[in-house]
Amino acid sequence: MNPIFDKEAFKASAVQLNIADLEFIKRCLILVPHPDDESLACTGLISILKEQGAEFKIILTTDGSRSHPNSKKFPAEKLAQIREEELNKAIKLMGLDTSIITPYKGIDSGLPARGEDGFKILVARLAEDLAAFKPDLILVPYELDPHRDHRATWQMLMAALEKGTTQRPKIWEYPIWLYELAQQADLPKLNHNELKFVDVHQYNTLKQSCIAAHSSQTTRLIDDDPTGFILTAEMISNFTTGQEYFMERKKINPSTTLSEDYFETLYNNNEDPWNFEKSEYEKQKYERSLAAIPPGKYNQALEIGCSIGVFTAMLAPLCNHLIAMDISTTALEKARQRLGSAPHVEFQVGAIPNDFPEGDFDLIVMSEVGYYLSMKDLLLTRELLENSLNEGGILLLVHWTHFVVDYPLSGDDVHECFKQSSLIHLHGSRTADYRIDIFRKR
């Protein structure tokens, strides 16, 4: 019994997921630090999704070889083989083919974390697997689950997602050692509805069989290392209540538009948080963005999200009058200082869609902004843009296409949304990191 973590209160706060809540899941990726984590955490959920026709991929991040480090009968290489066989047995019991398992063979109890040797290699491999599988749901150990391999696996996932351009999946974190080993700093600070549970009573017998399949961890099969690990009955009881628990934290599953405080904090910590002034990457992107705009002079123009005004200064010569707006007063003040000699540039503090400027525009620029919005707010913004553009007016969209854990949408989500608008898509281009699209009002 861990006096620091009140697991009964934790579980009592959970909201039940119904079958209808799971219908979006067509491909489920399960990240497993050790053989047996899959059986403990999600045997029931796997069974439900299997009955719904979902596809699965299980990535085993360690080799599981260090649970009995002092055993002579079962040295690390032999133990790793046994634990792989136990995982295969559990997966077969669930009615799945063992071909869904991809072993990464990281060192058990030594899986490299962020900044450690070998981490980037594993991240690159995981990024490739994510891109190939395209999961709708990812199950991963809780960020601060009290085992270094569990934490490193979570870090691998975040880094791999940001390395790729995958469409945003749901990310559900499962607790394992939180129940028994949590310290105060490990406890999750959950908002209402962030803890979910699935009723899996009908799979209790199956779950117990799957857990028991890992006999090297649940019995004294390895009898020559008295200090070796064993899953106690008390530990197992955390997972055999007929309910499986998952955290869907907004921190890594954002669905609401980012707030003013989010950006003010960024600019207060760093007056140029994206290195707009000195980055060669930003310079090239700005030049390509300008080149994409059809030539001519634009009478009335709007730049949404002008930040500290680096691109604003490049855009201003194309316009007779330019409204440059940003949600951050700190950023806007620096933009004003930069454009002090351009009286035809008007600065406005505001956030879209609520503070969308009045007026009709011949050119609207939205660069690196749309993915900060919820889909609901993006659709409202799209409607405002369509209505405020003059006939023949131009919209320039530019967005980073990699996954960013903080952002509700991806750059591709934003651009594809506008491709479904009433605007005419004139042309587009993309690099490995961002895309540019030009639209015109009919």
Order of alpha helices (4+ residues) and beta strands (2+ residues): alpha-beta-beta-alpha-beta-alpha-beta-alpha-beta-alpha-beta-alpha-beta-alpha-alpha-alpha-beta-alpha-alpha-beta-alpha-beta-alpha-beta-beta-alpha-beta-alpha-beta-beta
